[in-house]
Amino acid sequence: MPDRSAVAYFGAGPAPLPTEVLSKGAEAFVNFQDTGLSLGEISHRSQTATQILTDTKAALTTLLEIPDTHEILFMHGGGSGLKAEEDIGGDSQRIIEGVRKELQDTLSLDYLVIGSWSLKASQEAANLLEPLRSNFVDVALDSRRRSSAGRFDNIPPEDTWNLTPPRTEGGKISAFVYYCDNKTVDGVESLRFPECLHERPENPSDEVPVIANISSNFLSKRVDMSKHAVIFVVGVWSPPTIFSWPIVAKDNSLYNTMPIFSIWIAGEVMRGLLDTHRHRQLAGQEELANMKAKQICNVLDRFPDVYQIAPNHPVRSPLNICFRVRGGDAAHEKAFLECAEAQLLQGLKGHRSASRMRISNYNAVDLARVRRLTAYLETFTRDNKS
């Protein structure tokens, strides 16, 4: 059995965690701070749990420079949340019909679809609003339509996006604009905040909240919270009470049983980043992530006959680097993965929907492991010239 230090893992999710955090977690899971209790056993109503939430919030507030205008919520739900199924009848049906008629000409939800997960989000929103039997979801951008291959491989210019115009210009009320910042499946990242979403309208009532999913590049770069109404990590909102933001905020994320152990692990990761970069906070981690990505991409680009990075250069994700081996030749890609596994370079197979190789360059992947990977990329090229 290999030692943990011998393995370099590049999987996208579950993804690697810092070894020192896992070591602390192993102790905490058996006996947390000499209490004789596992951190997986203590009550989420206890003073210990409350302190863990407070400490984790404090670390995240410092890292992301979260202003007082925003609240941090810890919630259940996973990547898609829950869809409420309800048999609506009687008076409820008449109420919904009235709401539908009132909103169908005035309300819009704008989605920027530049990857698989933002596509799923737009579809989920349409499903949740299906009882109103009206199309409130406006796909303001589907980048596949401007791709010669019909793929998520670029982000078209902002002047081609079809965002809902302000109501003063005859448009509907846009409840929000949603985008997913980093696309793990497709290897595409929005490398800057869209300028068109930052422009302040003449009429303040026309200002549209911006919601961003930053699940896969969370704490890898700086985020300007003042430009966002909401950012979220691995989750969406849905109708049940446990997904009500005001209720969750009022109860300090403890309306129902929270996975305190997971929150503590997250807090340990955050405090580790603060200790590493100190006053530089996420600027230091962003610089490190980009440096690692540059080393990997430089090798891939140096051998175009062997490796072909999937997205166009301006929108390459520094965290999920997707590529083909020999244009996607099945035998060569199988050999690439088998040789990598033999050298304990693991998790390089891409998402099943994309059928590519994928290097996930997350925070816990250190420079030493990146160097091992780049050495392998060069060796594989030398050994497979034909």
CORRANOR-V860963 format. One line per field, one symbol per residue. phi: phi as a letter, one per 40 degrees, with the letter a starting at -180 (. if undefined). Layout:
phi->???
This chain:
phi->.ccdcccbbbccidbcbddcccccccccccacffcgbcccbcccccccccccccccccccccccfccccbbcbbbchgcbgbbcbaccagcdcccccccdccccbbbabcbccbaccccccccccccccddcfacccbccabcccbbccgbcbabcdccccbcccdccbgcccccabbabcbbccbgbbccacdcccccccccdcccbcbbbcbdcbcgbacbccccbcabbbfibcacddcbcdccccccfgbcbccccccccddccccccccccbfccfcccccccccccccccccccccbccbbbccccdcbcccbbccabbfggcccccccdccccdccgbbgccccccbfbcabcccdcccccccccccccdccccccbcc
